[in-house]
Amino acid sequence: MPIYLEMIELRGEQRIKLTGWDGPDTPAKCKAISGARALWEDEKFKFWYYPLDMTIARLLRQSFPSLTIGPALTTWARAENTKHKALLDYHVASSAEPVQLEMVAKLAPTMWAAMRERGFQTVVPAFAKAIGNYFNGSQTGLGKTIETLASLLECDISGMVLVVAPKKALRATWQHEINKWLAVDMPVNIDILDSEFGTLPAREKRLAQMAHDGHSSNAHPSRDSHGSDALSNADSQTRDARYHFVLINPEMLRWQFTCSVAGCNGKRKTCPQRENHDKVPVIPSLFKIEWDAIILDETHKMMMNSNWRSASVSGWGYGAQKLKVKKGGLKIAASATPFKGKPRRFWPVLHWLRPDLYAGQGKWTAQYFEMESDAYAYAGQKPTDIMREDRRSIFYQDLNKIMIRHTKRELHTINLNWAPPEVQHVDIFVNMEPKQRRAYQQMEKHASALLDSGVLMADGILAELTRLKQLADSYGSIDGTKFTPMLPSAKWDWILEALEERGIAGDMNDGETKIVIASQFTSLLDLFHNEFDRIGIPHFMITGKTPSKLLTTIQNTWQDLKNTQTRVMFLSTQAGGVSLTLDAADDMFIVDETFVPDDQEQVIGRIHRTGRTDHQVTAYHLYTAGTIDENIATDNALKDISQNDILDGRRGVEYYQRMLGKSA
């Protein structure tokens, strides 16, 4: 009996129904496709059914080349193809003309005037109106925040909006942008529930009040200062607010593992009865509210391990999946680097956006990525990050219906005022001083090194890799297990010489060039900071220890182009890699790279932004010759190629030809 597909209504929803037989592997083929469900009646198998979706239809057609399609499903598929072809216009920016936005123009004239000058930004709200929940993967500095706020308007969303973003972005980015683009034209309420608001119990109390008041923005007056009196002052202006934004950091999403099993060490992964474990939210009321819209900013920081079925699920990721949005509400996710080095890690974000279509991580990865044998993995196989060539086209079409992305290079070719020239990358190779080289070689050979202060040990492969990276940066001392960087450092010598050439160090202090120096190791930045203090070079420093209020002051002072007294900024790759605008700088020295190319792209994005299209950004990558630095750089380059192939290759030959300056 041949395979037959038809469209049916089942449990109040339209589905794809599959009947027939195509050999003994038919059940396995049916199960392998995401969303597969079997219908049984009286303990007898009836048929397979799937969500009504074009990607699933394409996968079924590929798996069963000889299938027959019913008339209703054929009619639906033709309409869907027409709609998807129309969506392609959103993915390849080719014109400087803005897309007309009805609700934005009507409700937010200030925002609309700005967006018309940067027509590419009008594409995202139009895309949101066409498809609903979406992912914004545009490069850093292209205005994802204003696009997100415009999407709320264009999709006619109002009421309670939850924004989850890194703590440093809550005030510096989200509060600032909401006030700049929305509050000037409509009453808006904002609650920023971070540590500056109060303790966790205080934040729980505030959210409990919101839940009690009926989840309506009209019921939640608040001051923009978000102090302890945020529940008062319910005047007519705040009661009429179109939006009530609640801004939180990802830590508030966390669910904690609890277990009463005798002898349990508190870790879900190794609990002897983990199937009976409990998870409780740190902020329970956060998950009682049905939000009108939820925005997850920088999803790569919170969603990588968010499959709630996994033993290694993170508390943040688990909480993100547990958030509730009203029926007809909107979910928006954003990150310029969504994969964190592994494209298959994108599934949790897709599952959060559309759980009906992306129901099983294992099936999804097997659909699109090659598998390899592994005796310890489930079913003896585990996925790789190599995409299946026979599924590449379907995968690209799948992403096109939920992801929108623009790049600076793309926009620069259309309009020079939309984005700065492409970043120039310069590789700098330095040679270690004998003392530094001796310690590095000992660690490389013996997993230990004899320093002046004692023996530096590396317990395990990961620890050894970390020690090698540290020793490639500088010599150091050991106190117990704590490694403290110290001179000599070949990279420090190069930095000092480069700053002297730019008139920042040495006998002269003239010029206007500002430099950002980035490292993943805060302890190394501390060493440089102390040396600058000793030499007398003015500088700023942003790490995870920098308070939010001080951060805003530093950023504003740095961005003042008239202020050329302080021309050096030390920046932690992780803590300073998101939500900061530091484009007063023209150059960045990347002292060391992490194992994830996304981290370097994010940190460079702090100075390569669309706020300044008149300057050329140069990124100097410092590598210590003959060390792990070179291996990390090579590995990151391969990962970057793979990710960019998925993010931008899906937009087709025409896109690449235009980027290369060729005619299509």
C-alpha positions as CSV (number, residue, x, y, z in Angstrom):
1,M,0.0,0.0,0.0
2,P,1.6,3.3,-1.1
3,I,2.3,6.1,1.4
4,Y,-0.6,8.6,1.3
5,L,-0.6,12.1,2.9
6,E,-3.7,14.1,3.6
7,M,-4.8,17.0,5.8
8,I,-7.2,16.2,8.7
9,E,-8.5,17.9,11.8
10,L,-7.5,16.1,14.9
11,R,-8.3,17.3,18.4
12,G,-9.2,20.7,17.1
13,E,-6.1,21.3,15.0
14,Q,-5.2,20.7,11.4
15,R,-2.6,17.9,11.0
16,I,-0.8,15.9,8.3
17,K,-2.0,12.3,8.3
18,L,0.2,9.5,6.9
19,T,-1.1,6.1,6.0
20,G,0.4,3.3,3.9
21,W,3.5,1.1,3.8
22,D,6.8,1.5,2.1
23,G,8.7,-1.5,3.4
24,P,9.9,-2.7,6.8
25,D,11.7,0.6,7.5
26,T,8.5,2.6,7.3
27,P,8.0,3.0,11.0
28,A,11.6,4.1,11.6
29,K,11.3,6.7,8.8
30,C,8.1,8.0,10.3
31,K,9.5,8.2,13.8
32,A,12.6,10.0,12.6
33,I,10.7,13.1,11.6
34,S,10.1,15.8,14.3
35,G,6.6,15.9,15.6
36,A,5.7,12.3,14.7
37,R,2.8,10.9,16.7
38,A,1.1,7.5,16.3
39,L,-2.7,7.2,16.8
40,W,-4.0,4.1,18.4
41,E,-7.6,3.0,19.0
42,D,-8.6,-0.2,20.9
43,E,-4.9,-1.1,21.1
44,K,-4.7,-1.1,17.3
45,F,-2.4,1.3,15.3
46,K,-4.4,3.6,13.0
47,F,-2.0,6.1,11.4
48,W,0.8,8.6,11.9
49,Y,0.2,12.3,12.2
50,Y,2.3,15.4,12.3
51,P,1.9,19.2,12.8
52,L,0.8,21.0,9.7
53,D,4.1,22.5,8.6
54,M,5.9,22.8,5.3
55,T,9.3,21.6,6.7
56,I,7.7,18.4,7.9
57,A,5.9,18.0,4.5
58,R,9.3,18.4,2.7
59,L,10.9,15.9,5.0
60,L,8.1,13.4,4.4
61,R,8.4,13.8,0.7
62,Q,12.2,13.3,0.8
63,S,11.8,10.2,3.0
64,F,9.0,8.7,0.8
65,P,9.7,9.7,-2.8
66,S,6.7,7.8,-4.1
67,L,4.1,9.1,-1.8
68,T,0.7,10.5,-2.9
69,I,-0.7,13.8,-1.6
70,G,-4.4,14.5,-1.0
71,P,-6.1,17.5,-2.7
72,A,-6.7,19.5,0.5
73,L,-3.0,19.1,1.5
74,T,-1.9,20.0,-2.0
75,T,-4.0,23.3,-1.9
76,W,-2.5,24.2,1.5
77,A,1.1,23.5,0.4
78,R,0.7,25.7,-2.7
79,A,-0.5,28.6,-0.5
80,E,2.3,28.0,1.9
81,N,4.9,28.0,-0.9
82,T,3.6,31.3,-2.1
83,K,3.8,32.8,1.4
84,H,7.3,31.4,2.0
85,K,8.5,32.9,-1.3
86,A,7.2,36.3,-0.1
87,L,9.2,35.8,3.1
88,L,12.4,35.6,1.1
89,D,12.3,39.3,0.4
90,Y,12.8,39.9,4.1
91,H,16.0,37.8,4.2
92,V,18.1,39.5,1.5
93,A,18.2,43.3,2.0
94,S,18.6,44.8,-1.5
95,S,17.0,48.3,-1.2
96,A,17.4,51.4,0.9
97,E,13.6,51.9,0.9
98,P,11.8,51.3,4.2
99,V,8.9,48.8,4.5
100,Q,5.7,50.6,5.4
101,L,4.8,49.8,9.1
102,E,1.2,50.7,9.9
103,M,1.2,50.5,13.7
104,V,4.6,51.9,14.3
105,A,3.8,54.9,12.1
106,K,0.5,55.4,13.9
107,L,1.6,55.0,17.5
108,A,5.3,55.8,17.6
109,P,6.2,58.7,15.2
110,T,9.6,59.3,16.9
111,M,10.6,55.7,16.3
112,W,9.1,55.7,12.8
113,A,11.1,58.8,11.8
114,A,14.3,57.1,12.9
115,M,13.6,53.8,11.2
116,R,12.8,55.4,7.9
117,E,16.4,56.6,7.8
118,R,17.6,53.1,8.3
119,G,15.2,51.2,6.1
120,F,16.6,47.7,6.9
121,Q,15.3,48.1,10.5
122,T,11.7,48.2,9.2
123,V,12.1,44.7,7.7
124,V,12.2,42.9,11.1
125,P,8.8,44.2,12.4
126,A,7.2,43.4,9.0
127,F,8.7,39.9,9.3
128,A,7.3,39.6,12.8
129,K,3.8,40.6,11.7
130,A,4.0,38.0,8.9
131,I,5.1,35.0,11.0
132,G,4.7,35.8,14.8
133,N,7.3,34.4,17.1
134,Y,10.8,34.9,15.6
135,F,14.6,34.9,16.2
136,N,16.7,38.0,15.4
137,G,20.2,36.9,14.5
138,S,21.6,40.2,13.2
139,Q,25.1,41.1,13.9
140,T,25.9,43.2,17.0
141,G,25.3,46.9,16.7
142,L,22.6,46.8,14.1
143,G,19.7,47.9,16.4
144,K,18.0,44.7,17.4
145,T,16.5,46.5,20.4
146,I,14.6,49.1,18.4
147,E,13.5,46.4,16.0
148,T,12.2,44.3,18.9
149,L,10.2,47.3,20.3
150,A,8.8,48.0,16.8
151,S,7.8,44.4,16.5
152,L,5.6,44.7,19.6
153,L,3.8,47.6,18.1
154,E,3.4,46.2,14.6
155,C,2.1,42.9,16.0
156,D,-0.4,45.0,18.0
157,I,0.9,43.6,21.3
158,S,0.2,45.6,24.5
159,G,0.2,44.8,28.2
160,M,2.8,42.9,30.3
161,V,6.2,42.5,28.5
162,L,9.0,40.4,30.1
163,V,12.5,41.2,29.0
164,V,15.3,38.8,30.1
165,A,18.7,40.3,29.4
166,P,22.2,40.4,30.9
167,K,22.2,42.5,34.0
168,K,24.5,45.2,32.4
169,A,22.0,45.6,29.6
170,L,18.9,46.2,31.7
171,R,19.5,49.9,32.3
172,A,22.2,50.8,29.8
173,T,20.3,49.3,26.9
174,W,16.7,48.3,27.5
175,Q,15.6,51.1,29.9
176,H,17.4,53.7,27.7
177,E,15.9,52.4,24.5
178,I,12.3,52.0,25.8
179,N,12.4,55.6,27.1
180,K,14.0,56.9,23.9
181,W,11.7,55.2,21.4
182,L,8.4,54.5,23.2
183,A,8.0,56.7,26.3
184,V,8.2,59.9,24.2
185,D,5.0,59.0,22.4
186,M,3.0,56.9,24.9
187,P,2.8,56.2,28.6
188,V,5.0,53.3,29.5
189,N,5.8,51.6,32.9
190,I,9.1,49.9,33.6
191,D,10.2,47.7,36.5
192,I,13.8,46.7,36.7
193,L,14.0,43.8,39.1
194,D,17.7,43.3,39.6
195,S,19.9,43.5,42.7
196,E,19.6,47.3,42.7
197,F,15.8,47.0,43.1
198,G,16.2,44.8,46.2
199,T,16.7,41.3,47.5
200,L,15.2,38.2,45.9
201,P,12.3,38.2,48.4
202,A,11.6,41.8,47.5
203,R,11.5,41.0,43.8
204,E,9.3,38.0,44.4
205,K,6.9,40.3,46.3
206,R,6.8,42.7,43.4
207,L,6.0,40.0,40.9
208,A,3.4,38.4,43.3
209,Q,1.6,41.7,43.3
210,M,1.6,41.8,39.5
211,A,0.2,38.2,39.4
212,H,-2.4,39.1,42.0
213,D,-3.5,42.2,40.1
214,G,-4.6,40.3,37.0
215,H,-1.6,40.5,34.7
216,S,-2.7,43.8,33.1
217,S,-0.4,46.7,32.6
218,N,-3.3,49.0,33.8
219,A,-3.0,47.3,37.2
220,H,0.7,47.8,37.6
221,P,1.7,51.4,38.2
222,S,5.4,51.9,38.8
223,R,8.0,54.6,38.8
224,D,10.8,54.5,36.2
225,S,13.3,54.7,39.1
226,H,12.0,51.3,40.4
227,G,12.6,52.0,44.1
228,S,10.8,50.4,47.0
229,D,7.8,52.6,46.4
230,A,7.2,51.2,42.9
231,L,3.7,49.9,44.0
232,S,2.4,53.4,44.8
233,N,1.5,56.5,42.8
234,A,-1.3,54.9,40.7
235,D,-2.2,58.1,38.9
236,S,-4.2,58.3,35.7
237,Q,-1.2,58.5,33.4
238,T,0.4,55.2,34.6
239,R,-3.0,53.4,34.6
240,D,-3.3,54.2,30.9
241,A,0.1,52.8,29.9
242,R,0.2,50.7,26.8
243,Y,3.1,48.7,28.0
244,H,4.4,47.5,31.4
245,F,7.9,46.3,30.9
246,V,9.5,44.0,33.5
247,L,13.3,43.8,33.0
248,I,15.1,40.9,34.7
249,N,18.5,39.2,34.4
250,P,18.7,35.5,33.5
251,E,19.6,34.5,37.1
252,M,16.0,35.1,38.1
253,L,14.9,32.4,35.7
254,R,16.8,29.8,37.7
255,W,15.1,26.6,39.0
256,Q,16.9,24.8,41.8
257,F,17.2,21.0,42.2
258,T,15.9,19.7,45.4
259,C,15.9,16.1,46.6
260,S,15.2,14.3,49.8
261,V,17.0,11.1,48.9
262,A,19.4,10.0,51.6
263,G,22.9,10.5,50.6
264,C,22.1,12.7,47.6
265,N,24.9,15.2,46.8
266,G,22.5,17.8,45.5
267,K,23.4,17.2,41.8
268,R,20.6,16.1,39.6
269,K,22.9,14.4,37.1
270,T,24.2,11.9,39.7
271,C,21.2,11.6,42.0
272,P,20.3,7.9,42.4
273,Q,16.6,8.7,42.0
274,R,16.9,11.7,39.7
275,E,13.7,10.6,37.9
276,N,11.9,11.6,41.1
277,H,13.7,14.8,41.6
278,D,12.0,18.1,42.2
279,K,12.8,21.5,40.7
280,V,11.6,24.7,42.3
281,P,11.8,28.3,40.9
282,V,13.9,30.9,42.8
283,I,11.2,33.4,41.9
284,P,7.9,31.5,41.8
285,S,5.6,34.4,40.8
286,L,7.6,34.9,37.6
287,F,6.2,31.7,36.3
288,K,2.6,32.4,37.4
289,I,2.1,35.4,35.2
290,E,0.9,34.9,31.6
291,W,2.9,37.5,29.7
292,D,1.6,39.3,26.7
293,A,5.1,39.1,25.2
294,I,8.5,37.6,26.3
295,I,11.8,38.8,24.9
296,L,15.0,36.8,25.5
297,D,18.0,38.9,24.7
298,E,21.4,37.2,24.1
299,T,19.9,33.8,24.1
300,H,23.3,32.1,23.8
301,K,23.9,32.9,27.4
302,M,20.8,31.3,28.8
303,M,19.4,28.7,26.4
304,M,22.2,26.4,25.4
305,N,21.2,23.7,28.0
306,S,17.5,24.2,28.2
307,N,16.1,20.8,27.3
308,W,14.1,20.1,30.4
309,R,14.4,16.3,29.9
310,S,18.2,16.4,30.0
311,A,20.1,15.5,33.2
312,S,22.4,18.4,32.4
313,V,19.8,21.1,31.9
314,S,20.8,24.4,33.4
315,G,18.6,26.2,35.9
316,W,18.4,29.3,33.6
317,G,17.5,27.2,30.6
318,Y,14.9,25.2,32.5
319,G,13.3,28.4,33.7
320,A,13.2,30.0,30.2
321,Q,11.2,27.0,28.9
322,K,8.7,27.3,31.8
323,L,7.8,30.9,31.2
324,K,4.1,31.4,30.1
325,V,2.9,33.6,27.3
326,K,-0.8,34.3,26.6
327,K,-2.5,32.8,23.6
328,G,-1.9,35.2,20.8
329,G,1.1,36.7,22.6
330,L,4.6,37.1,21.1
331,K,7.9,35.5,21.8
332,I,11.1,37.1,20.5
333,A,14.6,35.7,20.9
334,A,17.8,37.5,19.8
335,S,21.6,36.9,19.6
336,A,24.2,37.7,17.0
337,T,26.0,34.5,17.9
338,P,23.2,31.9,18.6
339,F,25.2,28.7,18.3
340,K,28.0,29.2,20.8
341,G,30.3,27.2,18.5
342,K,27.9,24.3,17.9
343,P,25.0,24.8,15.4
344,R,22.9,21.9,16.8
345,R,22.7,23.9,20.1
346,F,20.1,26.1,18.4
347,W,17.3,23.6,19.0
348,P,16.4,24.8,22.5
349,V,15.7,28.3,21.1
350,L,13.6,26.8,18.3
351,H,11.7,24.7,20.9
352,W,11.0,27.8,23.0
353,L,9.7,29.7,20.1
354,R,7.7,26.9,18.5
355,P,7.3,23.9,20.8
356,D,4.6,22.5,18.5
357,L,7.1,22.2,15.6
358,Y,10.3,21.5,17.5
359,A,9.2,18.9,19.9
360,G,12.2,16.5,20.2
361,Q,15.9,17.5,20.2
362,G,17.2,14.0,19.3
363,K,15.0,13.8,16.2
364,W,15.8,17.3,15.1
365,T,19.5,16.8,15.3
366,A,19.3,13.4,13.5
367,Q,17.3,15.0,10.8
368,Y,19.9,17.6,10.0
369,F,23.3,16.5,11.3
370,E,25.4,13.5,10.7
371,M,25.6,10.9,13.4
372,E,28.6,9.0,14.7
373,S,29.0,5.8,16.6
374,D,29.3,6.1,20.4
375,A,29.0,3.1,22.7
376,Y,28.0,5.4,25.6
377,A,25.4,7.4,23.8
378,Y,21.7,6.6,23.6
379,A,21.0,4.1,20.8
380,G,24.8,3.9,20.2
381,Q,25.0,7.1,18.2
382,K,25.6,10.8,19.0
383,P,25.2,13.8,16.7
384,T,28.1,15.8,15.2
385,D,28.0,19.4,14.0
386,I,28.4,18.4,10.4
387,M,25.3,19.0,8.4
388,R,23.7,16.3,6.3
389,E,24.1,17.4,2.7
390,D,20.8,15.8,1.7
391,R,19.0,18.0,4.3
392,R,20.8,21.3,3.8
393,S,18.2,22.9,1.6
394,I,15.3,21.8,3.9
395,F,17.2,23.1,6.9
396,Y,17.8,26.5,5.3
397,Q,14.1,26.7,4.4
398,D,13.2,25.7,8.0
399,L,15.3,28.6,9.5
400,N,14.0,31.1,7.0
401,K,10.5,30.9,8.4
402,I,11.6,31.8,11.9
403,M,15.0,33.6,11.7
404,I,15.8,37.0,10.4
405,R,19.4,38.3,10.1
406,H,21.4,41.2,8.6
407,T,25.1,41.7,8.5
408,K,27.1,44.9,8.6
409,R,28.9,44.0,5.4
410,E,25.6,43.4,3.6
411,L,24.2,46.8,4.8
412,H,27.4,48.7,4.0
413,T,27.1,47.6,0.3
414,I,23.6,49.0,0.2
415,N,24.0,52.3,2.1
416,L,27.3,53.6,3.4
417,N,25.4,55.4,6.2
418,W,23.9,52.1,7.5
419,A,27.0,50.3,8.8
420,P,30.8,50.9,9.1
421,P,33.3,49.3,6.8
422,E,34.1,45.7,7.5
423,V,36.5,45.0,10.4
424,Q,40.1,44.7,9.5
425,H,41.8,41.7,11.3
426,V,45.5,41.7,12.0
427,D,47.3,38.7,13.4
428,I,50.2,39.5,15.7
429,F,52.6,36.7,16.7
430,V,55.0,37.3,19.6
431,N,57.8,35.1,21.0
432,M,57.9,34.3,24.7
433,E,60.7,35.4,27.1
434,P,62.9,32.4,28.2
435,K,61.3,32.3,31.7
436,Q,57.8,32.2,30.3
437,R,58.7,29.7,27.6
438,R,60.3,27.3,30.1
439,A,57.2,27.3,32.3
440,Y,55.0,26.7,29.3
441,Q,57.0,23.8,27.9
442,Q,57.0,22.1,31.4
443,M,53.2,22.4,31.6
444,E,52.8,21.1,28.0
445,K,55.0,18.1,28.7
446,H,54.3,17.2,32.3
447,A,51.0,19.0,33.2
448,S,52.9,20.9,35.8
449,A,55.4,23.8,35.9
450,L,58.1,24.9,38.4
451,L,57.5,28.6,39.0
452,D,59.6,30.8,41.3
453,S,56.7,30.6,43.9
454,G,56.1,26.9,43.7
455,V,54.7,24.1,41.5
456,L,51.8,24.9,39.2
457,M,49.7,21.8,38.7
458,A,47.0,20.9,36.2
459,D,44.5,18.3,37.4
460,G,42.8,17.0,34.2
461,I,42.7,18.0,30.5
462,L,40.5,21.1,30.9
463,A,42.7,22.4,33.7
464,E,45.8,21.8,31.6
465,L,44.3,23.7,28.6
466,T,43.5,26.6,30.9
467,R,47.0,26.7,32.3
468,L,48.6,26.6,28.9
469,K,46.4,29.5,27.8
470,Q,47.4,31.5,30.9
471,L,51.1,30.8,30.5
472,A,50.9,31.7,26.8
473,D,49.7,35.1,28.1
474,S,52.3,35.6,30.8
475,Y,54.5,34.2,33.5
476,G,52.9,33.9,37.0
477,S,53.0,32.9,40.6
478,I,51.1,30.2,42.5
479,D,49.5,30.5,46.0
480,G,47.8,27.2,46.9
481,T,45.8,26.6,43.7
482,K,45.5,30.3,42.7
483,F,47.5,31.3,39.7
484,T,48.3,35.0,39.5
485,P,49.7,36.4,36.2
486,M,52.9,38.4,36.4
487,L,55.6,39.7,34.1
488,P,57.4,38.8,31.9
489,S,54.7,38.7,29.2
490,A,55.5,38.9,25.5
491,K,52.0,40.2,24.9
492,W,52.4,43.0,27.4
493,D,55.6,44.0,25.8
494,W,53.9,44.3,22.4
495,I,50.9,46.2,23.9
496,L,53.2,48.7,25.6
497,E,55.1,49.3,22.3
498,A,51.9,49.6,20.3
499,L,50.6,52.2,22.8
500,E,53.8,54.2,22.6
501,E,53.4,54.3,18.8
502,R,50.0,55.8,19.3
503,G,51.1,58.4,21.7
504,I,49.4,56.9,24.7
505,A,52.4,55.5,26.6
506,G,56.0,56.7,26.9
507,D,57.1,60.4,27.0
508,M,54.3,61.7,24.9
509,N,50.5,61.5,25.5
510,D,48.9,63.1,22.4
511,G,46.5,62.0,19.7
512,E,42.9,60.9,19.8
513,T,43.0,57.1,19.0
514,K,41.2,55.1,21.7
515,I,42.1,51.4,22.3
516,V,40.1,48.6,23.9
517,I,42.2,45.7,25.3
518,A,40.2,42.5,25.8
519,S,41.1,39.3,27.6
520,Q,39.1,36.4,29.0
521,F,41.2,36.4,32.1
522,T,40.2,39.1,34.7
523,S,43.4,38.3,36.6
524,L,45.5,39.3,33.5
525,L,43.6,42.5,33.2
526,D,44.3,43.2,36.9
527,L,48.0,42.8,36.1
528,F,47.8,45.2,33.2
529,H,45.7,47.6,35.3
530,N,48.4,47.6,38.1
531,E,51.1,48.2,35.5
532,F,49.2,51.1,34.0
533,D,48.8,52.6,37.5
534,R,52.5,52.3,38.1
535,I,53.4,53.9,34.8
536,G,50.7,56.5,35.1
537,I,48.6,55.8,32.1
538,P,44.9,56.8,32.6
539,H,42.5,54.0,31.7
540,F,39.1,52.4,32.4
541,M,38.4,48.8,33.2
542,I,35.1,46.8,32.8
543,T,34.9,43.3,34.2
544,G,32.2,41.3,35.9
545,K,33.0,43.1,39.2
546,T,32.0,46.5,37.7
547,P,28.8,47.8,39.3
548,S,26.0,48.7,36.8
549,K,25.8,52.4,37.9
550,L,29.6,52.8,37.5
551,L,29.4,51.0,34.2
552,T,27.0,53.6,32.7
553,T,29.3,56.4,33.9
554,I,32.4,54.8,32.3
555,Q,30.5,54.1,29.1
556,N,29.3,57.7,28.8
557,T,32.7,59.2,29.6
558,W,34.4,56.9,27.1
559,Q,31.9,57.7,24.4
560,D,32.6,61.5,24.7
561,L,34.8,62.0,21.7
562,K,36.1,65.3,23.2
563,N,37.5,63.5,26.1
564,T,40.9,62.2,25.0
565,Q,42.5,62.1,28.4
566,T,41.6,58.5,29.0
567,R,42.2,56.5,25.8
568,V,42.6,52.9,27.0
569,M,39.8,50.5,28.1
570,F,40.5,47.1,29.6
571,L,37.5,44.8,28.9
572,S,36.7,41.3,30.1
573,T,35.7,39.2,27.1
574,Q,32.8,37.6,28.9
575,A,31.5,40.4,31.1
576,G,32.0,43.1,28.6
577,G,31.1,41.1,25.5
578,V,27.4,42.1,25.3
579,S,25.2,45.2,25.6
580,L,27.9,47.8,25.7
581,T,28.6,50.6,23.1
582,L,32.3,51.5,23.1
583,D,32.6,52.7,19.5
584,A,34.6,55.7,20.4
585,A,37.5,53.3,19.9
586,D,39.0,52.5,16.5
587,D,41.2,49.6,17.6
588,M,40.9,46.5,19.8
589,F,43.7,44.3,21.0
590,I,42.4,40.8,21.7
591,V,45.0,39.4,24.1
592,D,43.6,35.8,24.0
593,E,40.8,33.9,22.4
594,T,38.2,31.6,24.0
595,F,37.4,28.3,22.5
596,V,34.2,29.8,21.0
597,P,34.5,32.2,18.1
598,D,31.2,33.8,19.1
599,D,32.9,35.4,22.1
600,Q,35.4,37.2,19.9
601,E,32.7,38.4,17.5
602,Q,30.6,39.7,20.4
603,V,33.5,41.6,22.0
604,I,34.6,43.2,18.7
605,G,30.9,44.2,18.3
606,R,31.4,46.6,21.2
607,I,33.4,49.0,19.0
608,H,32.1,48.0,15.5
609,R,28.6,49.5,15.6
610,T,26.3,51.4,13.4
611,G,26.4,54.4,15.7
612,R,29.6,55.4,13.9
613,T,29.9,54.6,10.2
614,D,32.8,57.0,9.6
615,H,35.7,55.0,11.1
616,Q,37.6,51.9,10.3
617,V,37.8,49.3,13.1
618,T,40.9,47.2,13.4
619,A,41.1,44.1,15.6
620,Y,44.6,43.0,16.5
621,H,44.7,39.3,17.6
622,L,47.7,38.5,19.8
623,Y,49.1,35.0,19.5
624,T,52.1,33.6,21.2
625,A,54.0,31.6,18.6
626,G,54.3,27.9,19.0
627,T,51.6,27.7,21.7
628,I,48.0,26.7,22.2
629,D,47.0,30.1,20.9
630,E,47.6,29.0,17.3
631,N,45.5,25.8,17.7
632,I,42.6,27.7,19.2
633,A,42.7,30.2,16.4
634,T,42.7,27.5,13.7
635,D,39.8,25.6,15.4
636,N,37.8,28.9,15.8
637,A,38.2,29.7,12.2
638,L,36.7,26.3,11.2
639,K,33.8,26.8,13.6
640,D,33.2,30.3,12.3
641,I,33.0,29.1,8.7
642,S,30.5,26.4,9.7
643,Q,28.3,28.9,11.6
644,N,28.4,31.6,9.0
645,D,27.5,29.0,6.4
646,I,24.3,28.2,8.3
647,L,23.5,31.8,9.3
648,D,24.2,33.4,5.9
649,G,24.6,30.6,3.4
650,R,20.9,29.9,3.7
651,R,20.2,33.3,2.0
652,G,21.5,31.9,-1.3
653,V,24.0,32.5,-4.1
654,E,22.6,36.0,-4.8
655,Y,23.6,37.1,-1.3
656,Y,27.1,35.8,-1.6
657,Q,27.6,37.3,-5.0
658,R,26.6,40.7,-3.9
659,M,28.8,40.5,-0.8
660,L,31.7,39.7,-3.2
661,G,30.8,42.7,-5.4
662,K,29.7,40.5,-8.3
663,S,26.5,40.6,-10.3
664,A,23.9,37.9,-9.6
